[in-house]
Amino acid sequence: MMDIIELGILSYRLEAGINAARAIHEAMINGDCEPEGWLDGLHYVLYNLSDDAKALRELTERNGNGGAGNG
């Protein structure tokens, strides 16, 4: 059975990460600072989104749902 709490946490983290990436992108384009000033924050968000996507894949694989190519 899928761990619904873990799935909910991962879903929230992915949504928050996507929103943060969009906000940073907007600041890079329209903000008062040079776009390069936002790169560390953007890299941080992308790194965490990657980790969360990996955790979601692992959660689905643990629960027998497989991944791409297993269906």
Jmol script that loads the backbone (N, CA, C; Angstrom):
load data "model"
ATOM      1  N   MET A   1       0.841  -1.190   0.000  1.00  0.00           N
ATOM      2  CA  MET A   1       0.000   0.000   0.000  1.00  0.00           C
ATOM      3  C   MET A   1       0.881   1.246   0.000  1.00  0.00           C
ATOM      4  N   MET A   2       0.486   2.229  -0.762  1.00  0.00           N
ATOM      5  CA  MET A   2       1.228   3.476  -0.884  1.00  0.00           C
ATOM      6  C   MET A   2       1.172   4.245   0.430  1.00  0.00           C
ATOM      7  N   ASP A   3       2.315   4.772   0.844  1.00  0.00           N
ATOM      8  CA  ASP A   3       2.368   5.609   2.038  1.00  0.00           C
ATOM      9  C   ASP A   3       1.820   6.984   1.667  1.00  0.00           C
ATOM     10  N   ILE A   4       0.559   7.219   1.976  1.00  0.00           N
ATOM     11  CA  ILE A   4      -0.141   8.432   1.560  1.00  0.00           C
ATOM     12  C   ILE A   4       0.457   9.683   2.200  1.00  0.00           C
ATOM     13  N   ILE A   5       0.978   9.557   3.411  1.00  0.00           N
ATOM     14  CA  ILE A   5       1.593  10.715   4.070  1.00  0.00           C
ATOM     15  C   ILE A   5       2.882  11.099   3.354  1.00  0.00           C
ATOM     16  N   GLU A   6       3.723  10.112   3.058  1.00  0.00           N
ATOM     17  CA  GLU A   6       4.968  10.393   2.345  1.00  0.00           C
ATOM     18  C   GLU A   6       4.681  10.959   0.954  1.00  0.00           C
ATOM     19  N   LEU A   7       3.663  10.416   0.296  1.00  0.00           N
ATOM     20  CA  LEU A   7       3.279  10.909  -1.018  1.00  0.00           C
ATOM     21  C   LEU A   7       2.808  12.362  -0.937  1.00  0.00           C
ATOM     22  N   GLY A   8       2.037  12.681   0.075  1.00  0.00           N
ATOM     23  CA  GLY A   8       1.570  14.054   0.269  1.00  0.00           C
ATOM     24  C   GLY A   8       2.713  15.024   0.516  1.00  0.00           C
ATOM     25  N   ILE A   9       3.678  14.592   1.319  1.00  0.00           N
ATOM     26  CA  ILE A   9       4.844  15.434   1.601  1.00  0.00           C
ATOM     27  C   ILE A   9       5.637  15.681   0.319  1.00  0.00           C
ATOM     28  N   LEU A  10       5.885  14.618  -0.443  1.00  0.00           N
ATOM     29  CA  LEU A  10       6.618  14.771  -1.696  1.00  0.00           C
ATOM     30  C   LEU A  10       5.866  15.653  -2.680  1.00  0.00           C
ATOM     31  N   SER A  11       4.567  15.490  -2.760  1.00  0.00           N
ATOM     32  CA  SER A  11       3.756  16.315  -3.648  1.00  0.00           C
ATOM     33  C   SER A  11       3.882  17.791  -3.270  1.00  0.00           C
ATOM     34  N   TYR A  12       3.777  18.079  -1.984  1.00  0.00           N
ATOM     35  CA  TYR A  12       3.914  19.462  -1.518  1.00  0.00           C
ATOM     36  C   TYR A  12       5.301  20.008  -1.835  1.00  0.00           C
ATOM     37  N   ARG A  13       6.349  19.218  -1.577  1.00  0.00           N
ATOM     38  CA  ARG A  13       7.719  19.670  -1.839  1.00  0.00           C
ATOM     39  C   ARG A  13       7.933  19.950  -3.328  1.00  0.00           C
ATOM     40  N   LEU A  14       7.386  19.097  -4.190  1.00  0.00           N
ATOM     41  CA  LEU A  14       7.515  19.333  -5.632  1.00  0.00           C
ATOM     42  C   LEU A  14       6.783  20.601  -6.052  1.00  0.00           C
ATOM     43  N   GLU A  15       5.567  20.801  -5.554  1.00  0.00           N
ATOM     44  CA  GLU A  15       4.816  22.010  -5.873  1.00  0.00           C
ATOM     45  C   GLU A  15       5.536  23.265  -5.375  1.00  0.00           C
ATOM     46  N   ALA A  16       6.046  23.219  -4.146  1.00  0.00           N
ATOM     47  CA  ALA A  16       6.764  24.368  -3.590  1.00  0.00           C
ATOM     48  C   ALA A  16       8.044  24.642  -4.376  1.00  0.00           C
ATOM     49  N   GLY A  17       8.753  23.595  -4.754  1.00  0.00           N
ATOM     50  CA  GLY A  17       9.972  23.763  -5.529  1.00  0.00           C
ATOM     51  C   GLY A  17       9.711  24.372  -6.894  1.00  0.00           C
ATOM     52  N   ILE A  18       8.645  23.923  -7.544  1.00  0.00           N
ATOM     53  CA  ILE A  18       8.275  24.486  -8.843  1.00  0.00           C
ATOM     54  C   ILE A  18       7.919  25.962  -8.693  1.00  0.00           C
ATOM     55  N   ASN A  19       7.151  26.289  -7.666  1.00  0.00           N
ATOM     56  CA  ASN A  19       6.806  27.693  -7.419  1.00  0.00           C
ATOM     57  C   ASN A  19       8.049  28.534  -7.144  1.00  0.00           C
ATOM     58  N   ALA A  20       8.989  28.000  -6.380  1.00  0.00           N
ATOM     59  CA  ALA A  20      10.222  28.732  -6.089  1.00  0.00           C
ATOM     60  C   ALA A  20      11.035  28.954  -7.366  1.00  0.00           C
ATOM     61  N   ALA A  21      11.116  27.929  -8.211  1.00  0.00           N
ATOM     62  CA  ALA A  21      11.850  28.072  -9.477  1.00  0.00           C
ATOM     63  C   ALA A  21      11.196  29.135 -10.354  1.00  0.00           C
ATOM     64  N   ARG A  22       9.880  29.151 -10.397  1.00  0.00           N
ATOM     65  CA  ARG A  22       9.172  30.181 -11.179  1.00  0.00           C
ATOM     66  C   ARG A  22       9.427  31.574 -10.619  1.00  0.00           C
ATOM     67  N   ALA A  23       9.411  31.712  -9.300  1.00  0.00           N
ATOM     68  CA  ALA A  23       9.658  33.012  -8.679  1.00  0.00           C
ATOM     69  C   ALA A  23      11.079  33.494  -8.960  1.00  0.00           C
ATOM     70  N   ILE A  24      12.044  32.588  -8.859  1.00  0.00           N
ATOM     71  CA  ILE A  24      13.431  32.951  -9.144  1.00  0.00           C
ATOM     72  C   ILE A  24      13.574  33.340 -10.611  1.00  0.00           C
ATOM     73  N   HIS A  25      12.949  32.589 -11.495  1.00  0.00           N
ATOM     74  CA  HIS A  25      12.996  32.920 -12.922  1.00  0.00           C
ATOM     75  C   HIS A  25      12.427  34.319 -13.169  1.00  0.00           C
ATOM     76  N   GLU A  26      11.303  34.607 -12.556  1.00  0.00           N
ATOM     77  CA  GLU A  26      10.685  35.927 -12.694  1.00  0.00           C
ATOM     78  C   GLU A  26      11.621  37.017 -12.179  1.00  0.00           C
ATOM     79  N   ALA A  27      12.256  36.771 -11.040  1.00  0.00           N
ATOM     80  CA  ALA A  27      13.193  37.748 -10.480  1.00  0.00           C
ATOM     81  C   ALA A  27      14.404  37.930 -11.390  1.00  0.00           C
ATOM     82  N   MET A  28      14.844  36.849 -12.003  1.00  0.00           N
ATOM     83  CA  MET A  28      15.997  36.939 -12.908  1.00  0.00           C
ATOM     84  C   MET A  28      15.661  37.802 -14.124  1.00  0.00           C
ATOM     85  N   ILE A  29      14.428  37.718 -14.581  1.00  0.00           N
ATOM     86  CA  ILE A  29      14.025  38.450 -15.777  1.00  0.00           C
ATOM     87  C   ILE A  29      13.637  39.892 -15.450  1.00  0.00           C
ATOM     88  N   ASN A  30      12.865  40.073 -14.389  1.00  0.00           N
ATOM     89  CA  ASN A  30      12.272  41.381 -14.107  1.00  0.00           C
ATOM     90  C   ASN A  30      12.766  42.046 -12.829  1.00  0.00           C
ATOM     91  N   GLY A  31      13.686  41.417 -12.124  1.00  0.00           N
ATOM     92  CA  GLY A  31      14.131  41.967 -10.843  1.00  0.00           C
ATOM     93  C   GLY A  31      15.131  43.102 -10.992  1.00  0.00           C
ATOM     94  N   ASP A  32      15.420  43.730  -9.866  1.00  0.00           N
ATOM     95  CA  ASP A  32      16.357  44.852  -9.834  1.00  0.00           C
ATOM     96  C   ASP A  32      17.809  44.400  -9.855  1.00  0.00           C
ATOM     97  N   CYS A  33      18.070  43.145  -9.503  1.00  0.00           N
ATOM     98  CA  CYS A  33      19.437  42.622  -9.459  1.00  0.00           C
ATOM     99  C   CYS A  33      19.783  41.954 -10.789  1.00  0.00           C
ATOM    100  N   GLU A  34      21.065  41.787 -10.999  1.00  0.00           N
ATOM    101  CA  GLU A  34      21.528  41.057 -12.180  1.00  0.00           C
ATOM    102  C   GLU A  34      21.071  39.593 -12.071  1.00  0.00           C
ATOM    103  N   PRO A  35      20.711  38.976 -13.194  1.00  0.00           N
ATOM    104  CA  PRO A  35      20.257  37.580 -13.159  1.00  0.00           C
ATOM    105  C   PRO A  35      21.259  36.634 -12.505  1.00  0.00           C
ATOM    106  N   GLU A  36      22.542  36.896 -12.679  1.00  0.00           N
ATOM    107  CA  GLU A  36      23.559  36.024 -12.102  1.00  0.00           C
ATOM    108  C   GLU A  36      23.453  35.938 -10.585  1.00  0.00           C
ATOM    109  N   GLY A  37      22.910  36.974  -9.958  1.00  0.00           N
ATOM    110  CA  GLY A  37      22.744  37.000  -8.510  1.00  0.00           C
ATOM    111  C   GLY A  37      21.768  35.950  -7.989  1.00  0.00           C
ATOM    112  N   TRP A  38      20.965  35.408  -8.884  1.00  0.00           N
ATOM    113  CA  TRP A  38      19.956  34.430  -8.493  1.00  0.00           C
ATOM    114  C   TRP A  38      20.381  32.996  -8.774  1.00  0.00           C
ATOM    115  N   LEU A  39      21.542  32.802  -9.376  1.00  0.00           N
ATOM    116  CA  LEU A  39      21.935  31.461  -9.805  1.00  0.00           C
ATOM    117  C   LEU A  39      22.082  30.468  -8.661  1.00  0.00           C
ATOM    118  N   ASP A  40      22.659  30.885  -7.538  1.00  0.00           N
ATOM    119  CA  ASP A  40      22.799  29.963  -6.411  1.00  0.00           C
ATOM    120  C   ASP A  40      21.437  29.477  -5.928  1.00  0.00           C
ATOM    121  N   GLY A  41      20.479  30.377  -5.824  1.00  0.00           N
ATOM    122  CA  GLY A  41      19.137  29.990  -5.407  1.00  0.00           C
ATOM    123  C   GLY A  41      18.474  29.062  -6.401  1.00  0.00           C
ATOM    124  N   LEU A  42      18.651  29.351  -7.687  1.00  0.00           N
ATOM    125  CA  LEU A  42      18.083  28.493  -8.716  1.00  0.00           C
ATOM    126  C   LEU A  42      18.707  27.108  -8.679  1.00  0.00           C
ATOM    127  N   HIS A  43      20.015  27.039  -8.532  1.00  0.00           N
ATOM    128  CA  HIS A  43      20.680  25.736  -8.437  1.00  0.00           C
ATOM    129  C   HIS A  43      20.203  24.963  -7.209  1.00  0.00           C
ATOM    130  N   TYR A  44      20.015  25.651  -6.093  1.00  0.00           N
ATOM    131  CA  TYR A  44      19.520  25.006  -4.878  1.00  0.00           C
ATOM    132  C   TYR A  44      18.138  24.392  -5.119  1.00  0.00           C
ATOM    133  N   VAL A  45      17.252  25.155  -5.730  1.00  0.00           N
ATOM    134  CA  VAL A  45      15.898  24.665  -5.999  1.00  0.00           C
ATOM    135  C   VAL A  45      15.936  23.463  -6.942  1.00  0.00           C
ATOM    136  N   LEU A  46      16.727  23.552  -8.006  1.00  0.00           N
ATOM    137  CA  LEU A  46      16.806  22.450  -8.961  1.00  0.00           C
ATOM    138  C   LEU A  46      17.389  21.197  -8.325  1.00  0.00           C
ATOM    139  N   TYR A  47      18.392  21.370  -7.479  1.00  0.00           N
ATOM    140  CA  TYR A  47      18.990  20.236  -6.771  1.00  0.00           C
ATOM    141  C   TYR A  47      17.940  19.539  -5.901  1.00  0.00           C
ATOM    142  N   ASN A  48      17.158  20.329  -5.171  1.00  0.00           N
ATOM    143  CA  ASN A  48      16.134  19.748  -4.304  1.00  0.00           C
ATOM    144  C   ASN A  48      14.989  19.134  -5.094  1.00  0.00           C
ATOM    145  N   LEU A  49      14.606  19.740  -6.209  1.00  0.00           N
ATOM    146  CA  LEU A  49      13.579  19.132  -7.059  1.00  0.00           C
ATOM    147  C   LEU A  49      14.047  17.781  -7.587  1.00  0.00           C
ATOM    148  N   SER A  50      15.314  17.699  -7.946  1.00  0.00           N
ATOM    149  CA  SER A  50      15.872  16.438  -8.416  1.00  0.00           C
ATOM    150  C   SER A  50      15.809  15.371  -7.329  1.00  0.00           C
ATOM    151  N   ASP A  51      16.175  15.747  -6.108  1.00  0.00           N
ATOM    152  CA  ASP A  51      16.106  14.808  -4.982  1.00  0.00           C
ATOM    153  C   ASP A  51      14.668  14.352  -4.728  1.00  0.00           C
ATOM    154  N   ASP A  52      13.720  15.292  -4.804  1.00  0.00           N
ATOM    155  CA  ASP A  52      12.324  14.946  -4.556  1.00  0.00           C
ATOM    156  C   ASP A  52      11.770  14.047  -5.655  1.00  0.00           C
ATOM    157  N   ALA A  53      12.159  14.289  -6.899  1.00  0.00           N
ATOM    158  CA  ALA A  53      11.723  13.429  -7.996  1.00  0.00           C
ATOM    159  C   ALA A  53      12.271  12.014  -7.811  1.00  0.00           C
ATOM    160  N   LYS A  54      13.526  11.918  -7.375  1.00  0.00           N
ATOM    161  CA  LYS A  54      14.129  10.605  -7.108  1.00  0.00           C
ATOM    162  C   LYS A  54      13.376   9.892  -5.981  1.00  0.00           C
ATOM    163  N   ALA A  55      13.048  10.626  -4.923  1.00  0.00           N
ATOM    164  CA  ALA A  55      12.305  10.036  -3.803  1.00  0.00           C
ATOM    165  C   ALA A  55      10.926   9.560  -4.253  1.00  0.00           C
ATOM    166  N   LEU A  56      10.273  10.303  -5.140  1.00  0.00           N
ATOM    167  CA  LEU A  56       8.970   9.893  -5.655  1.00  0.00           C
ATOM    168  C   LEU A  56       9.095   8.622  -6.494  1.00  0.00           C
ATOM    169  N   ARG A  57      10.125   8.543  -7.336  1.00  0.00           N
ATOM    170  CA  ARG A  57      10.355   7.319  -8.116  1.00  0.00           C
ATOM    171  C   ARG A  57      10.569   6.129  -7.194  1.00  0.00           C
ATOM    172  N   GLU A  58      11.396   6.315  -6.152  1.00  0.00           N
ATOM    173  CA  GLU A  58      11.671   5.230  -5.212  1.00  0.00           C
ATOM    174  C   GLU A  58      10.399   4.800  -4.482  1.00  0.00           C
ATOM    175  N   LEU A  59       9.570   5.755  -4.110  1.00  0.00           N
ATOM    176  CA  LEU A  59       8.315   5.437  -3.426  1.00  0.00           C
ATOM    177  C   LEU A  59       7.406   4.613  -4.326  1.00  0.00           C
ATOM    178  N   THR A  60       7.283   5.001  -5.575  1.00  0.00           N
ATOM    179  CA  THR A  60       6.406   4.248  -6.477  1.00  0.00           C
ATOM    180  C   THR A  60       6.980   2.879  -6.793  1.00  0.00           C
ATOM    181  N   GLU A  61       8.300   2.775  -6.930  1.00  0.00           N
ATOM    182  CA  GLU A  61       8.917   1.472  -7.188  1.00  0.00           C
ATOM    183  C   GLU A  61       8.760   0.538  -5.996  1.00  0.00           C
ATOM    184  N   ARG A  62       8.876   1.071  -4.774  1.00  0.00           N
ATOM    185  CA  ARG A  62       8.692   0.270  -3.557  1.00  0.00           C
ATOM    186  C   ARG A  62       7.290  -0.301  -3.480  1.00  0.00           C
ATOM    187  N   ASN A  63       6.360   0.397  -4.072  1.00  0.00           N
ATOM    188  CA  ASN A  63       4.968  -0.008  -3.985  1.00  0.00           C
ATOM    189  C   ASN A  63       4.500  -0.763  -5.216  1.00  0.00           C
ATOM    190  N   GLY A  64       5.456  -1.246  -6.022  1.00  0.00           N
ATOM    191  CA  GLY A  64       5.115  -2.098  -7.141  1.00  0.00           C
ATOM    192  C   GLY A  64       4.519  -1.406  -8.345  1.00  0.00           C
ATOM    193  N   ASN A  65       4.553  -0.074  -8.357  1.00  0.00           N
ATOM    194  CA  ASN A  65       3.992   0.642  -9.492  1.00  0.00           C
ATOM    195  C   ASN A  65       5.012   0.815 -10.600  1.00  0.00           C
ATOM    196  N   GLY A  66       6.273   0.476 -10.333  1.00  0.00           N
ATOM    197  CA  GLY A  66       7.311   0.563 -11.357  1.00  0.00           C
ATOM    198  C   GLY A  66       7.536   1.970 -11.826  1.00  0.00           C
ATOM    199  N   GLY A  67       8.229   2.066 -12.903  1.00  0.00           N
ATOM    200  CA  GLY A  67       8.498   3.357 -13.513  1.00  0.00           C
ATOM    201  C   GLY A  67       8.190   3.274 -14.989  1.00  0.00           C
ATOM    202  N   ALA A  68       8.759   4.193 -15.739  1.00  0.00           N
ATOM    203  CA  ALA A  68       8.560   4.200 -17.181  1.00  0.00           C
ATOM    204  C   ALA A  68       9.036   2.864 -17.750  1.00  0.00           C
ATOM    205  N   GLY A  69       8.265   2.326 -18.652  1.00  0.00           N
ATOM    206  CA  GLY A  69       8.652   1.077 -19.296  1.00  0.00           C
ATOM    207  C   GLY A  69       8.227  -0.177 -18.543  1.00  0.00           C
ATOM    208  N   ASN A  70       7.627   0.001 -17.355  1.00  0.00           N
ATOM    209  CA  ASN A  70       7.203  -1.165 -16.576  1.00  0.00           C
ATOM    210  C   ASN A  70       5.696  -1.382 -16.652  1.00  0.00           C
ATOM    211  N   GLY A  71       5.022  -0.598 -17.458  1.00  0.00           N
ATOM    212  CA  GLY A  71       3.578  -0.697 -17.450  1.00  0.00           C
ATOM    213  C   GLY A  71       3.007  -1.267 -18.602  1.00  0.00           C
TER     214      GLY A  71
END
end "model"
wireframe off; spacefill off
backbone 0.3
color backbone group
